Amino acid sequence: MDKKNIQAWIFVRGDSLGLPGKNVKPLLGKPLIAYTIEAARKSRFIKDVFVSTDSPTVAATAEQFGAIIPFLRPAELAVLGSPVRNAWIHAIQWNRQQSEFPRMDVMVALPVTTPLRTPAEIDQAIELYLQGECDTVTAVVRSNQHPAKNMLYLDENGYASLCEKTKEERPAYDVSSLVHVSGTDYILQEPDYLKGRVKTVEVPREHGLDIKDIWDFKLAEIILKETGK
């Protein structure tokens, strides 16, 4: 495959519902966002790390750790419930309208709430994408629950049935926010990046920890202390 321009983008809202201020909250003395920036900057494939945020506080913190803040994201793209794809499209359109940085071919989206990822896992996803046989690569973790055995839905009368019946005992996986890799043309064309040809990299459950509330945050602290990272 021809050489592609690969950029890392971290999309961060200033507001957070489950844990206010979590994106810059110190995790063992370092702002949460710093973990993602540092992992991205250690990737073998990524030259520039950008942060898209509506928060001046997040922007200033990210800049301290080497991220590029090309703009403050418009407020309408940072409201609670706004699809992150809209922010992705905004970043791609900005990239194509400016001349300071090369045109981006591949976007590596790295949510700030997954601080335990490693640079090697980011590179593994990028390498798989660059093989050219998929539209998207995303990280997954092995699910603790199989939809054919452990998950139920209720009908209109309140009776429970298995969500999915299958004769196969293939493992089930949860999509992780650790890393998503897609071509920019594909993101602009496809409303759901998981609808195309999707490949995955499996990562340890602790690396895929997605911090949503204070208990996730405390768990991340425990893991970091145990692993010495």
N, C-alpha and C positions, 0 to 999 in steps of 0.2 A: 504494500500500500504506500502511496505517496506520503511524504512527510506532512504531518498535520500539525496545525497550531493548536495546542491544547492549553486551555486556561482553567484554573480552579476558581469557582465562585461560591462564596458563603453568603447565604441569604438569611438575614437576621432582622426580625421585627424588634422595635424598641420595647414594645409591650409584650408581656408573657402572662398567660392566664393562670397556669398552675403554680408558678413560682416567680413572683414579680422580680424583675431585675436579674434573672438568672443568667442571662447571656454574658454579663460582666461580673457576676458574683464570683468572689475568690474561691477557687477549688484548690485546697492545699497551698494557698498563698498566691495562686496565679489565676487571672480571670478565665472563666470558662472558655471564651472565644479563643484565647491564646493557644489552647491545645489543638484546635482544628487548624489554625493558621500555621503553627509549627510543623504539624504532620504534613500539610500540603507543601510547605517550602522544602521539605526533605525528599519529596518525590523526585524520581529520576526523569520524569516526563514534563513536569510543570515548571514553567519559568515564572509566571506572574500569578499572584493570588489576589483576587478581588473580593471586596465585601460590599454587598448591596443592603443598605439599611436606611431606615427613616430616622434613626436616633443619632444625634450629634455625640452623645456619650459613648455609644457603641462604636461609632466611627473613630473617635479619638483614641479609644482603647485599642481598636484593631490596628490603627496606624502605628501605634507604639511597638507592635509586634511584627511589623513589616508588611502588612497588607496594604493594598492600593484601594483608596476610597474614591471612585471616579465621580460619584454624585451622591446626593441624599435621595433615597427612593421616594417617589410621590406618595403622599398620604393614602390615596385610594388603593394603592398596591400593598399597603401594610396594615390594613384593617383586619381585625380578627375574622377568620373565615375566608379571607381572600385566597384563592388558589395560588399556590407557589408557582405554578406554571406561568401565571401572568407576570410574576417578577422575573422568571427566566426569560420570557419573551422580551421584556423591557431591557434586560441586560444585553441580549443578543442584538436588538435594534440599536441600542446605544453604541455597541461595538462596531456595527456596520456603518454608523454615521460619523465616526471620528477617525482621525488619522494618526494619533499618537502611538497606538498599539496595533499589532498585526490583526488582521481579520481572524476571528476565532472559528475554527472548524469543529472542535470538540469541546463540549462543556463538561467539566467534572464538578458536579454539585456536591458540596460537603456540608450538610446541616451541622450547625454549631452545637447541637445538643447531644452529639455522639463523640465525646472527648477521648474515648479509649481506643480508637482506631490506630492503626500503625501505618507509616509510610509504605511499607511493603504491601499492605492490603490495598491501598490506593493504587499502587503500581500494578498489582495483579489484575485489578479491574480494568485499568487502562490497556494493559497488554492484551487482555482477552478481547476488548473492543477493537483494537487495532488489527486483529486477525481478519477483520472485514466480513464476518459471517453473521452479524447481528446489528440491530438498530440501537439497542440499549444493553448495558450491563449494570446490574444492581447487586448489592450485597444481600445475603440472606443468612438467617440462623435457623438451625433445626428446631422445629416447633415441638413444644412439650405436649401439644394436643393434636391428635389427628382428627380431621373433620368427619371421617367415617366412623369414628369410635367414641369420641369424647364431646362432640359439640352438637347441641340440639336447637331446634326452632319450635315455636309453639304455633299451632293452627288457630283458627278463629274461635274454636271451642276450648282452647287451653290445653290441648293434648300435645305431647312432645314427640318429635320424630328426629331421627338423625339428619343432620344437615346434608350429608352426601352419602350415598350408598355406592360402594365400589368393591369389586372382587379382588382388586390388587392391593397389596400392602406396601405401596411405595411410600417413602418418607414424605412428610409435609414440611413446608418451610414458611417462616414469617419473613416478610420483606423488612430489611433493616435500613435505617437512615444513614448507615456508615458511609456509603458512597453510591452515587448514580452517575453513569457515564453515557452520554448520548451525543450524536452529531447535531449541530445547530440547525441544519436544514430539516432534520427529522422533528426536532422540537417544535419548529414553526409550523409544520404540516400536520402533526398528529396530536389531537387533544389529550390523549392518554399515553404517556411514554411506555407504559407496560402492555400496550395492545399489539405492538409489533413483534419482531423477532428478538426475544429477550433471553439473554444468558445471565448466569449468576456466578458469584463467588461466595462460597460458604465461609463464614467467619465464626469464631468462638462467641458464645452467647454474651460473655462479659464485654467483649469488644463492641458488640452491637447495642450495648445499653443506651437507651434513648431517655435523656433526662426530661421528665415532664413535671415533676413535683419535688418537694423537699426530700422525700424518701429515696427517690432515684438519685438525688444529689448526694445524700449520705452514703448510699451504696457505692457510688463512684469513688467517694473518698476512701471507703474501706478497701476497695479493689486496688486503688492506686497505692495505698499504704502497704498492702500485702505483696504487690508485685514490684514495689520499689521504683516505679516509673516516674 
